[in-house]
Amino acid sequence: MELTSGIFKAAENIYNNNKGSILRTIVYTIGHFIIAITVLMLVADVSFMIALTDAIVEPIANSIWYFILDKWWASKSKK
């Protein structure tokens, strides 16, 4: 029980310390899903399921990159 509460407390601390970056990352990711599905279906003429798979995998990688970039950028702008 203590381990579980410790994990939730750690997650809460991470969220509270990175709230702005996390929320921007989520909004960016949702938009990227929609854009990627639309572009793949229109330009590459692939099925919805293939477009959906690519639209999920690729933006997750981009989201991680964006979060790292945003944290770095914010740390530089504070100085």
Backbone bond lengths (Angstrom), bond angles and torsions (degrees), N, CA, C in turn:
res aa  C-N    CA-C-N  psi(-1)  N-CA   C-N-CA  omega(-1)  CA-C   N-CA-C  phi
1 M - - - 1.447 - - 1.536 110.95 -
2 E 1.323 116.35 -40.59 1.461 120.63 -179.78 1.525 111.66 -65.06
3 L 1.334 116.04 -38.49 1.465 120.73 178.29 1.521 110.42 -62.13
4 T 1.327 116.06 -44.68 1.467 120.59 -179.97 1.525 111.21 -62.35
5 S 1.314 117.06 -45.34 1.468 119.13 -179.95 1.528 110.71 -66.75
6 G 1.337 117.06 -32.49 1.458 120.51 176.28 1.517 112.34 -66.20
7 I 1.334 116.08 -39.12 1.465 120.95 178.02 1.525 110.18 -64.65
8 F 1.335 116.39 -45.06 1.464 119.62 179.41 1.523 111.47 -65.30
9 K 1.314 117.30 -37.64 1.471 120.78 177.99 1.534 110.42 -66.28
10 A 1.331 116.76 -40.97 1.467 120.48 177.50 1.525 110.44 -63.85
11 A 1.336 116.88 -42.99 1.463 120.48 178.49 1.526 110.84 -63.08
12 E 1.327 116.42 -39.64 1.465 120.81 178.17 1.533 110.76 -63.98
13 N 1.323 116.79 -41.22 1.467 120.38 177.90 1.520 111.59 -64.60
14 I 1.329 116.70 -42.01 1.469 120.53 178.06 1.521 109.78 -61.78
15 Y 1.345 116.46 -45.65 1.464 120.29 179.04 1.526 111.00 -61.35
16 N 1.332 117.28 -48.31 1.466 120.41 -177.80 1.521 112.47 -63.19
17 N 1.315 117.44 -34.54 1.463 120.76 -179.71 1.526 113.35 -80.42
18 N 1.330 117.00 -14.80 1.470 120.84 -175.45 1.524 112.24 -131.45
19 K 1.324 117.38 23.05 1.462 121.82 -172.41 1.532 112.83 -52.70
20 G 1.310 117.54 -49.75 1.465 120.75 -178.03 1.519 112.36 -61.48
21 S 1.312 116.62 -46.28 1.469 120.41 -179.92 1.518 111.71 -65.14
22 I 1.315 116.95 -40.80 1.464 120.52 -178.88 1.526 110.46 -66.06
23 L 1.327 117.85 -44.62 1.473 120.21 -179.76 1.527 111.38 -64.89
24 R 1.321 117.68 -43.13 1.472 120.14 177.04 1.530 110.83 -62.58
25 T 1.304 116.49 -38.27 1.454 121.06 179.53 1.522 110.77 -64.74
26 I 1.319 118.11 -41.42 1.467 122.00 179.11 1.529 110.67 -64.32
27 V 1.328 117.08 -46.43 1.476 120.77 179.19 1.525 110.15 -61.49
28 Y 1.314 117.28 -44.77 1.467 121.99 177.91 1.527 110.46 -59.02
29 T 1.318 117.20 -43.88 1.457 121.59 -176.94 1.523 111.48 -65.18
30 I 1.303 117.86 -44.72 1.474 121.17 178.92 1.526 110.09 -61.32
31 G 1.325 116.74 -45.88 1.463 119.82 177.73 1.513 111.80 -60.98
32 H 1.325 115.90 -39.81 1.461 119.48 179.93 1.523 111.31 -65.31
33 F 1.334 118.08 -39.52 1.470 120.97 176.48 1.529 110.21 -55.53
34 I 1.313 115.94 -50.50 1.469 121.26 -176.99 1.522 111.21 -63.56
35 I 1.317 117.05 -46.65 1.463 120.84 -179.45 1.522 111.09 -63.77
36 A 1.324 117.44 -44.97 1.464 121.03 -177.58 1.529 111.71 -63.45
37 I 1.320 117.83 -43.20 1.472 120.68 178.70 1.524 109.81 -61.58
38 T 1.325 116.05 -47.39 1.464 120.76 -178.03 1.523 111.61 -61.50
39 V 1.320 116.74 -48.64 1.469 120.73 -177.97 1.528 110.61 -63.77
40 L 1.311 117.34 -46.19 1.464 119.51 -179.31 1.522 112.15 -61.67
41 M 1.315 116.84 -41.56 1.466 119.31 -179.79 1.525 111.57 -68.42
42 L 1.331 117.73 -36.59 1.456 120.47 -177.63 1.533 112.92 -82.69
43 V 1.307 117.20 -43.65 1.461 120.94 -173.94 1.523 111.82 -86.54
44 A 1.320 116.98 -47.97 1.462 120.14 -175.25 1.520 112.77 -91.38
45 D 1.329 116.85 -7.69 1.466 122.54 178.13 1.533 111.17 54.01
46 V 1.342 115.75 49.05 1.458 120.42 177.05 1.522 109.22 -103.24
47 S 1.322 115.67 163.78 1.462 119.78 179.80 1.528 110.59 -69.39
48 F 1.314 114.64 163.47 1.459 120.15 179.75 1.526 111.25 -59.68
49 M 1.331 118.25 -41.82 1.463 121.23 -177.37 1.532 111.86 -65.30
50 I 1.312 117.56 -40.15 1.467 120.16 176.69 1.521 109.79 -66.88
51 A 1.321 117.34 -44.27 1.460 121.12 178.53 1.532 110.43 -62.19
52 L 1.320 116.62 -39.84 1.459 120.94 179.61 1.526 111.03 -64.26
53 T 1.317 116.74 -44.20 1.464 120.56 178.95 1.522 110.96 -59.94
54 D 1.318 116.41 -49.50 1.465 119.78 179.26 1.524 111.06 -64.82
55 A 1.326 116.00 -38.49 1.461 120.44 -177.83 1.526 112.30 -68.33
56 I 1.312 117.74 -20.30 1.465 120.62 177.88 1.526 110.94 -90.09
57 V 1.323 117.13 -46.81 1.463 120.78 -174.77 1.532 111.77 -67.50
58 E 1.302 117.02 -50.02 1.464 120.84 -175.71 1.534 112.81 -64.99
59 P 1.337 120.15 -44.67 1.463 118.54 178.48 1.525 114.50 -67.41
60 I 1.317 117.59 -27.79 1.464 118.53 176.45 1.525 109.16 -62.73
61 A 1.313 116.38 -43.99 1.466 119.90 176.33 1.535 109.96 -62.34
62 N 1.323 117.41 -42.98 1.466 120.89 177.99 1.526 111.88 -64.90
63 S 1.325 117.30 -35.51 1.465 120.97 179.75 1.516 111.43 -64.47
64 I 1.306 116.03 -41.85 1.465 120.05 177.08 1.526 109.33 -62.03
65 W 1.317 115.78 -45.82 1.465 120.70 177.52 1.531 110.66 -59.17
66 Y 1.332 117.44 -45.77 1.462 121.11 -178.71 1.522 111.03 -62.55
67 F 1.319 118.15 -42.67 1.452 121.63 179.54 1.530 110.34 -59.46
68 I 1.329 116.59 -46.56 1.464 121.16 178.96 1.530 110.14 -62.10
69 L 1.324 116.41 -46.11 1.462 121.37 178.98 1.526 111.42 -61.01
70 D 1.335 116.66 -44.45 1.455 120.98 -178.37 1.530 111.02 -64.37
71 K 1.324 117.67 -41.47 1.462 120.99 177.89 1.527 110.39 -64.00
72 W 1.314 117.48 -42.71 1.465 121.26 177.97 1.530 110.13 -63.14
73 W 1.332 115.76 -47.09 1.464 121.37 -178.17 1.529 110.33 -60.39
74 A 1.316 116.40 -46.02 1.468 120.48 -179.99 1.518 111.22 -62.87
75 S 1.307 117.16 -37.04 1.469 119.62 179.79 1.521 111.04 -68.15
76 K 1.316 117.76 -32.43 1.462 121.57 178.95 1.531 111.74 -76.26
77 S 1.327 117.11 -33.05 1.475 119.86 -176.93 1.534 112.37 -78.07
78 K 1.330 117.78 -16.73 1.460 120.95 178.44 1.529 112.01 -76.94
79 K 1.327 116.61 -21.08 1.465 120.28 -175.30 1.501 112.16 -82.80
